[in-house]
Amino acid sequence: MGWWVYLLRCGDGTLYTGSTGDVDRRAAAHASGRGAKYTRGRGPVEVVYREECPDKGAALRREAAIKKLRRSEKLKIIAEYAERRRNMKRAAFIGTGNMGAPLVRAACAALGPEQVVVANRTRAKADQLAAELGCGAAEDNRSAAAQAEVVFLCVKPQMLRAVAEELAPALGAGQTVVSIAAGLTLGTIRGWLAGAAGAPALVRVMPNTPAAIGRGMLALTAEEGTPEARIRAVEAMLAPAGRVERIAEGQMDAFSAVAGCGPAFVYLFLEALADGGVAAGLPRQQAMTYAAQMALGAAAMVLESGKHPGQLKDEVCSPGGSTIAGVAALERNGFRSAAIQAVEAAYHRNEELGRV
Ligand SMILES: NC(=O)c1ccc[n+]([C@@H]2O[C@H](COP(=O)([O-])OP(=O)(O)OC[C@H]3O[C@@H](n4cnc5c(N)ncnc54)[C@H](OP(=O)(O)O)[C@@H]3O)[C@@H](O)[C@H]2O)c1
């Protein structure tokens, strides 16, 4: 991946065919007169066609084939390319459910809604989201995928194989596929994309539901050799959803157990704290607000102070005071052990889901 064939239109109207690992840098070299003898003195130059090839050898072969074409044939592929570019969106989302919809919102914020298209099994759901955000809604999955640079697959893990195999013929080397499915590895998904016309880049992202309000914790991992620019493009599209960090694929299931499933564990804890507040005499709504705002502040303290949570806990506990009495009650009831086991159970389930 990462080798390109390109066509330049020179200032005098002549066409130049070349291949390179970085079209924009090469075009700049041509423009400055250091690109090739042919383009020297024929500026300004404009890139009018680019095609990504799997490797350097394939790019050289394609370059030789294009060089043999008549001018009229070259103009035809340039015109077709321009037409494709005109219709091309930056991002397509297949699946607009609980996790897909927040990411669509993020991409619309990052790129502008006119650069985003969505498709969903129940069409009305995609239409509703598109109407709300001002993005496009496609007739079907394939037409959405065919018109986007980055295709996000946001269906349940058990649906992913069918969707990937359905989309593969509509995908090419110039595109990037992003899976958000828990558990499914890059290798497994790559196998399902085998029917693609050209191999798209492949990235896995694990988001969590707070992405819906821009406070998500998202992890990203990409296949080895994925061009940096492709990864950066995906990161930029997701940035409005929250914090995005790159991790090794081997850490993905553990990340998902902590950050993907974690919100449910925290909600359980917040509900229980509010129950305790109600038992102690607070109205339910007030108890809920106090518990949630407290958790927000405590989480920010961990992130912003850089202190270990144990130290922050010690700073709240005065000798013989009420907090240490509460901490002791949590310990008696195996609170920390329960939290550890929750993450471990989620991790093992992620592993199971990934065994397809
Ligand atoms: N929820 C989370 O907290 C979370 C966190 C991290 C990762 N994830 C991952 O996110 C993915 C989606 O999960 P979710 O919670 O968003 O599930 P969801 O709410 O059920 O959404 C899945 C969406 O995919 C659509 N869909 C199903 N089959 C389709 C097909 N063949 N073509 C087009 N659309 C199709 C469904 O359409 P209908 O409207 O017809 O049902 C639904 O809108 C999963 O792979 C999951 O592992 C979820």
The ligand as an SDF file (V2000), in Angstrom:
LIG
                    3D

 48 52  0  0  0  0  0  0  0  0999 V2000
  -22.8010    0.1150   22.2150 N   0  0  0  0  0  0  0  0  0  0  0  0
  -21.5710    0.2800   22.7020 C   0  0  0  0  0  0  0  0  0  0  0  0
  -21.3420    0.7470   23.8020 O   0  0  0  0  0  0  0  0  0  0  0  0
  -20.3930   -0.0890   21.8400 C   0  0  0  0  0  0  0  0  0  0  0  0
  -19.1030    0.2680   22.2920 C   0  0  0  0  0  0  0  0  0  0  0  0
  -18.0210   -0.0590   21.4650 C   0  0  0  0  0  0  0  0  0  0  0  0
  -18.2130   -0.7170   20.2570 C   0  0  0  0  0  0  0  0  0  0  0  0
  -19.4660   -1.0520   19.8920 N   0  0  0  0  0  0  0  0  0  0  0  0
  -19.6200   -1.7420   18.6110 C   0  0  0  0  0  0  0  0  0  0  0  0
  -20.4590   -0.9680   17.8130 O   0  0  0  0  0  0  0  0  0  0  0  0
  -21.1340   -1.8240   16.8980 C   0  0  0  0  0  0  0  0  0  0  0  0
  -22.5780   -1.4130   16.8250 C   0  0  0  0  0  0  0  0  0  0  0  0
  -23.1520   -1.6020   18.1050 O   0  0  0  0  0  0  0  0  0  0  0  0
  -24.4250   -0.7720   18.5540 P   0  0  0  0  0  0  0  0  0  0  0  0
  -24.4630   -0.8300   20.0270 O   0  0  0  0  0  0  0  0  0  0  0  0
  -24.4390    0.5600   17.8730 O   0  0  0  0  0  0  0  0  0  0  0  0
  -25.5820   -1.6950   17.9220 O   0  0  0  0  0  0  0  0  0  0  0  0
  -27.0350   -1.2320   17.4330 P   0  0  0  0  0  0  0  0  0  0  0  0
  -27.5360   -0.1010   18.2620 O   0  0  0  0  0  0  0  0  0  0  0  0
  -27.8600   -2.4860   17.3340 O   0  0  0  0  0  0  0  0  0  0  0  0
  -26.7620   -0.6850   15.9720 O   0  0  0  0  0  0  0  0  0  0  0  0
  -26.4530   -1.4970   14.8990 C   0  0  0  0  0  0  0  0  0  0  0  0
  -27.0680   -0.8410   13.6860 C   0  0  0  0  0  0  0  0  0  0  0  0
  -26.6590   -1.5890   12.5500 O   0  0  0  0  0  0  0  0  0  0  0  0
  -27.7850   -1.6930   11.6880 C   0  0  0  0  0  0  0  0  0  0  0  0
  -27.6320   -2.8540   10.8290 N   0  0  0  0  0  0  0  0  0  0  0  0
  -27.7310   -4.1750   11.1440 C   0  0  0  0  0  0  0  0  0  0  0  0
  -27.5090   -4.9350   10.0710 N   0  0  0  0  0  0  0  0  0  0  0  0
  -27.2670   -4.0980    9.0480 C   0  0  0  0  0  0  0  0  0  0  0  0
  -26.9840   -4.2720    7.6750 C   0  0  0  0  0  0  0  0  0  0  0  0
  -26.8860   -5.4860    7.1410 N   0  0  0  0  0  0  0  0  0  0  0  0
  -26.7980   -3.1870    6.9210 N   0  0  0  0  0  0  0  0  0  0  0  0
  -26.9000   -1.9320    7.4490 C   0  0  0  0  0  0  0  0  0  0  0  0
  -27.1670   -1.6990    8.7270 N   0  0  0  0  0  0  0  0  0  0  0  0
  -27.3520   -2.7590    9.5280 C   0  0  0  0  0  0  0  0  0  0  0  0
  -28.9640   -1.8070   12.5940 C   0  0  0  0  0  0  0  0  0  0  0  0
  -30.1210   -1.4450   11.8740 O   0  0  0  0  0  0  0  0  0  0  0  0
  -31.6220   -1.6460   12.4170 P   0  0  0  0  0  0  0  0  0  0  0  0
  -32.0820   -0.2660   12.7130 O   0  0  0  0  0  0  0  0  0  0  0  0
  -32.3510   -2.2770   11.2900 O   0  0  0  0  0  0  0  0  0  0  0  0
  -31.5490   -2.5370   13.6370 O   0  0  0  0  0  0  0  0  0  0  0  0
  -28.5910   -0.8210   13.7070 C   0  0  0  0  0  0  0  0  0  0  0  0
  -29.0310    0.4820   13.4420 O   0  0  0  0  0  0  0  0  0  0  0  0
  -20.9180   -3.2450   17.3700 C   0  0  0  0  0  0  0  0  0  0  0  0
  -20.0450   -3.9220   16.4970 O   0  0  0  0  0  0  0  0  0  0  0  0
  -20.3160   -3.1050   18.7260 C   0  0  0  0  0  0  0  0  0  0  0  0
  -19.3870   -4.1270   19.0170 O   0  0  0  0  0  0  0  0  0  0  0  0
  -20.5640   -0.7470   20.6380 C   0  0  0  0  0  0  0  0  0  0  0  0
  1  2  1  0
  2  3  2  0
  2  4  1  0
  4  5  1  0
  4 48  2  0
  5  6  2  0
  6  7  1  0
  7  8  2  0
  8  9  1  0
  8 48  1  0
  9 10  1  0
  9 46  1  0
 10 11  1  0
 11 12  1  0
 11 44  1  0
 12 13  1  0
 13 14  1  0
 14 15  2  0
 14 16  1  0
 14 17  1  0
 17 18  1  0
 18 19  2  0
 18 20  1  0
 18 21  1  0
 21 22  1  0
 22 23  1  0
 23 24  1  0
 23 42  1  0
 24 25  1  0
 25 26  1  0
 25 36  1  0
 26 27  1  0
 26 35  1  0
 27 28  2  0
 28 29  1  0
 29 30  1  0
 29 35  2  0
 30 31  1  0
 30 32  2  0
 32 33  1  0
 33 34  2  0
 34 35  1  0
 36 37  1  0
 36 42  1  0
 37 38  1  0
 38 39  2  0
 38 40  1  0
 38 41  1  0
 42 43  1  0
 44 45  1  0
 44 46  1  0
 46 47  1  0
M  CHG  2   8   1  16  -1
M  END
$$$$
